[in-house]
Amino acid sequence: MRSGAPSSEPNGSRSTRLRHGTGFSVAVLSASLLGLTPILGKQAIQAGLSPLAVVSARTLVAAGLLAAGVLLFRRRALAIYPVGLVGCLIAGGLNGAGSLLYYSALARIDAGLGQILFSLHPVFVALVLYLDGQRPSRSTVGKLALGLVAVLLLTQTTPRPLDTTGVLLMLGAGALYGLHIPINQRVLYDVPAPTVTLYTLIAMTAVVVPVQLLVVGVPPAPQASLLPVAGLAAVTFLSRLTLFAGIQSIGGMQASLLGLLQLVVAVFLSLILLHESLSPLQWAGAILLGAVLLLPESTVDSVRTGVRRGWLSWIRPPVLSAPAPRSDRHEPPTD
């Protein structure tokens, strides 16, 4: 075969595979970065910074970094249609509220256990997508049932008393995180990932900073907390950008399932750096949860499934009507 002979594979198929490969890579990168979140957050809290101050500082710095980059180098990324902006603000508000629950839980339970519970968010994503008109397969329903069994094992009695409030806070954080993904996915049908990331982070900041100021004011930042908070801000900035880029290419369900990697990173680092431990029953729950999230889907998660139907179908750009034909147009004379 000549080297210049055209490939028998359609160009559309090649571009789809390339897009999905890129989406897979950035989703894996996002999950790896998010796995650092509980470790850095726990270190900042142990250094003496309040949970609300941790989430406020990391979100504010991350939003400021992205806003400065957009204003300096990519101002066209500010453009977004009004309903899409509303979607980003709603998603960011939910994510901000979830962050408050997340770091409040992290002050009460171990980072490894917290991340395991938070990793149930793909189940919530599946439920939200069901409400949005995407019917789950039997495998998704099976995952939900097994995931509930895994949570039961994870919350069994340990050598130290289990903080029920911390567990419920972390489950709430996972639910709000899972809810914001399908909302952002709708906006990502028509808006680039950096734009969605910017407005979502701005909305998150508008939620967490006022809460922190009202509850604890502006507490002094211990010197030992500065490095973990700086790391959290960088992780937040990069992980959100790569997360939305992944959702745009492979869909919210698949990107969320790839988030299992953050569980692996978080548990491994919590055992090594924070010297935490899991009971045998919790290990069994962690293994079961990992198996649940690794089970393949029986259907392909299309990023455009149900775009014109479902409870989130209102998030779409305005449809511009085609201009009416002009009646005064003169046809060229014919011989």
C-alpha positions in Angstrom: 0.0 0.0 0.0 1.3 3.4 -0.8 2.1 5.7 2.1 -0.1 8.4 0.6 -3.1 6.2 0.1 -6.2 7.4 1.9 -7.3 5.5 5.0 -10.5 3.5 4.9 -11.5 4.8 8.3 -14.0 7.8 7.9 -12.6 11.1 9.0 -15.6 11.6 11.4 -14.7 8.3 13.1 -11.1 9.3 13.5 -12.0 12.7 14.9 -14.4 11.1 17.4 -11.8 8.7 18.6 -9.3 11.5 19.0 -11.8 13.6 20.9 -12.7 10.8 23.2 -9.0 9.9 23.8 -8.2 13.5 24.7 -11.3 13.7 26.9 -10.2 10.5 28.7 -6.7 11.8 29.3 -7.8 15.1 30.8 -10.5 13.4 32.9 -7.8 11.1 34.3 -5.6 14.2 35.0 -8.5 15.9 36.8 -9.2 12.9 39.0 -5.5 12.6 39.9 -5.4 16.2 40.9 -8.6 16.0 42.9 -7.1 13.1 44.8 -4.7 15.6 46.4 -7.6 17.7 47.7 -8.4 15.9 51.0 -4.7 15.5 51.8 -3.9 19.2 51.3 -7.1 20.2 53.0 -6.5 18.0 56.0 -2.9 19.4 56.3 -4.3 23.0 56.3 -6.9 22.2 58.9 -4.4 20.4 61.1 -2.1 23.5 60.8 -4.8 25.6 62.5 -6.9 27.0 59.7 -10.7 26.7 60.0 -12.4 24.5 57.3 -14.4 27.5 56.1 -11.2 29.6 55.7 -9.6 26.7 53.8 -12.4 26.4 51.2 -12.7 30.2 50.9 -9.0 30.9 50.4 -8.5 28.1 47.8 -11.6 29.0 45.8 -10.9 32.7 45.8 -7.3 32.3 44.7 -8.2 29.8 42.0 -11.0 32.0 40.6 -8.6 35.0 40.7 -5.9 33.1 38.8 -8.3 32.0 36.0 -9.9 35.4 35.7 -6.5 37.1 35.4 -5.4 34.6 32.7 -8.6 35.1 30.7 -8.5 38.9 31.0 -4.8 39.0 29.9 -4.6 36.3 27.3 -8.1 35.2 26.2 -10.8 37.8 26.5 -13.0 36.1 24.0 -13.5 33.4 26.6 -15.7 35.8 28.5 -18.5 35.4 25.8 -21.4 33.3 26.8 -25.1 33.3 26.1 -27.4 34.4 29.0 -29.0 31.1 29.9 -25.6 29.4 29.8 -24.3 31.9 32.3 -27.3 31.1 34.5 -26.5 27.4 34.3 -22.8 28.1 35.3 -23.9 30.2 38.2 -26.3 27.5 39.4 -23.7 24.8 39.1 -21.1 26.9 40.8 -23.5 27.7 43.6 -24.2 24.0 44.2 -20.5 23.2 44.0 -19.6 26.0 46.4 -22.2 24.7 48.9 -20.8 21.2 48.4 -17.3 22.5 49.1 -18.4 24.0 52.4 -19.9 20.6 53.4 -16.7 18.8 52.1 -14.2 20.7 54.2 -16.5 20.8 57.3 -16.7 16.9 57.0 -12.9 16.8 56.5 -12.4 18.4 59.9 -14.4 15.6 61.5 -13.4 12.4 59.7 -10.2 11.0 58.1 -9.2 12.1 54.7 -9.2 8.6 53.3 -12.7 7.7 54.6 -14.0 11.1 53.4 -12.7 10.6 49.9 -14.2 7.1 49.8 -17.6 8.5 50.7 -17.2 11.4 48.3 -16.5 9.0 45.5 -20.1 8.0 45.5 -20.8 11.1 43.4 -21.1 9.0 40.1 -24.2 7.4 41.6 -25.7 10.9 42.1 -24.7 11.9 38.6 -26.5 8.8 37.2 -29.6 9.8 39.2 -29.6 13.3 37.9 -29.1 12.2 34.3 -32.0 9.9 34.8 -34.2 12.9 35.7 -32.8 14.7 32.7 -34.2 12.0 30.4 -31.2 9.6 30.1 -32.6 6.3 31.3 -30.0 4.2 33.2 -29.0 0.7 32.1 -29.4 -2.3 34.3 -25.7 -2.1 35.2 -26.2 1.5 36.5 -29.1 0.3 38.7 -26.9 -2.5 40.0 -24.1 -0.1 40.7 -26.4 2.0 42.8 -27.5 -1.0 44.9 -23.9 -2.2 45.4 -22.8 1.3 46.2 -25.3 1.5 49.1 -23.9 -1.7 50.5 -20.4 -0.3 50.2 -21.4 2.8 52.2 -22.9 0.6 54.9 -19.6 -1.3 55.2 -17.6 2.0 55.2 -19.5 3.4 58.0 -19.2 0.4 60.4 -17.7 0.9 63.8 -13.9 1.5 63.8 -11.4 1.6 66.7 -12.3 5.3 67.0 -16.0 6.4 67.2 -17.3 7.2 63.8 -18.5 10.8 63.4 -22.0 10.4 61.9 -22.3 14.1 61.2 -19.0 14.1 59.3 -20.3 11.1 57.2 -23.5 12.8 56.3 -21.8 16.1 55.5 -19.5 14.2 53.1 -22.3 12.4 51.4 -24.1 15.7 51.0 -21.0 17.2 49.4 -20.9 14.3 46.9 -24.5 14.7 46.1 -24.1 18.4 45.3 -21.0 17.7 43.3 -22.8 15.1 41.3 -25.7 17.5 40.7 -23.5 20.2 39.3 -21.8 18.0 36.7 -24.9 17.4 34.4 -25.8 21.1 34.7 -22.4 22.1 33.4 -22.5 19.4 30.8 -25.5 21.1 29.2 -23.6 24.4 29.0 -20.6 22.6 27.6 -22.6 21.6 24.5 -22.1 25.1 23.2 -19.5 26.9 25.4 -15.7 26.2 25.7 -14.4 24.6 28.9 -12.4 27.6 30.1 -15.5 29.9 29.9 -17.6 27.4 31.9 -14.7 27.0 34.4 -14.4 30.7 34.9 -18.1 31.5 35.6 -18.5 28.3 37.7 -15.5 29.3 39.9 -16.8 32.9 40.2 -20.2 31.5 41.5 -18.4 29.2 43.9 -16.5 32.1 45.3 -19.6 34.1 45.7 -21.0 31.4 47.9 -18.1 30.3 50.0 -16.4 33.7 50.8 -19.6 35.4 52.3 -20.3 32.3 54.4 -16.7 32.3 55.7 -16.8 36.1 56.5 -20.2 35.8 58.3 -19.2 32.8 60.4 -15.5 33.2 61.3 -14.5 36.6 59.8 -10.9 36.8 58.6 -8.9 34.6 60.9 -5.1 34.7 61.0 -3.4 32.2 58.7 -0.9 30.0 60.4 2.4 29.9 58.6 2.2 26.1 58.2 -1.1 26.4 56.4 0.1 28.6 53.6 1.7 25.9 51.5 -1.2 23.5 51.6 -3.7 26.3 50.8 -1.5 27.4 47.8 -1.5 23.8 46.6 -5.2 23.5 47.0 -5.8 26.7 45.0 -3.6 25.3 42.2 -5.3 21.9 42.3 -8.7 23.6 42.2 -7.8 25.7 39.2 -6.3 22.9 37.2 -8.7 20.1 38.2 -11.8 22.1 37.3 -10.4 23.2 34.0 -9.5 19.6 33.0 -12.8 18.2 34.5 -14.9 20.4 32.2 -12.7 19.7 29.2 -13.2 16.0 29.9 -17.0 16.3 30.3 -17.1 18.2 27.0 -15.5 15.3 25.2 -16.7 12.1 26.9 -19.8 13.2 28.9 -20.5 13.7 32.5 -21.1 10.1 33.4 -17.9 8.7 32.0 -15.9 11.6 33.4 -17.4 11.1 36.8 -16.7 7.3 36.8 -13.0 8.1 35.9 -13.0 10.1 39.1 -12.4 6.7 40.9 -8.7 7.5 40.4 -9.0 10.4 42.9 -10.1 7.8 45.5 -7.0 5.7 44.8 -4.7 8.7 45.1 -6.4 10.1 48.2 -6.4 6.8 50.1 -2.8 6.0 49.2 -1.5 9.4 50.3 -3.6 9.4 53.5 -2.1 6.1 54.5 1.5 7.4 53.7 1.4 11.0 54.7 -1.3 11.3 57.3 -0.8 7.9 58.9 -4.5 7.1 58.7 -5.9 3.5 58.7 -9.0 1.7 57.7 -10.7 -1.2 59.6 -11.2 -4.6 57.8 -14.8 -3.8 57.2 -14.0 -0.4 55.7 -11.4 -2.0 53.5 -14.1 -4.4 52.3 -16.4 -1.5 51.6 -13.6 0.4 49.8 -12.8 -2.6 47.6 -16.5 -3.1 46.8 -16.9 0.6 45.9 -13.9 0.4 43.7 -15.3 -2.6 41.9 -18.7 -0.9 41.5 -17.2 2.2 39.9 -14.9 0.1 37.6 -17.8 -1.9 36.2 -18.2 -1.0 32.5 -21.3 0.7 31.3 -23.5 -1.2 28.9 -24.4 1.9 26.9 -22.2 4.7 25.5 -22.4 8.0 27.4 -23.1 10.4 24.6 -22.3 14.0 25.5 -25.3 15.1 23.5 -27.9 12.6 24.6 -31.2 14.3 25.4 -30.0 17.8 24.5 -33.5 18.8 23.5 -35.4 17.1 26.3 -35.2 16.5 30.0 -35.5 18.9 33.0 -32.2 20.6 32.0 -33.3 21.2 28.4 -33.8 24.9 29.1 -30.0 25.3 29.2 -29.4 26.0 25.5 -28.5 29.0 23.3 -31.3 31.0 21.7 -32.4 29.7 18.3 -32.0 32.5 15.7 -34.6 32.3 13.0 -33.4 32.4 9.4 -33.9 35.7 7.6 -37.0 35.8 5.5 -36.5 35.9 1.7 -36.6 39.4 0.3 -39.6 40.0 -2.0 -37.9 42.9 -3.8 -35.0 40.8 -5.1 -34.6 41.2 -8.9 -33.8 38.1 -10.8 -31.2 38.5 -13.6 -32.8 38.7 -17.0 -32.7 35.6 -19.1 -32.3 35.4 -22.8 
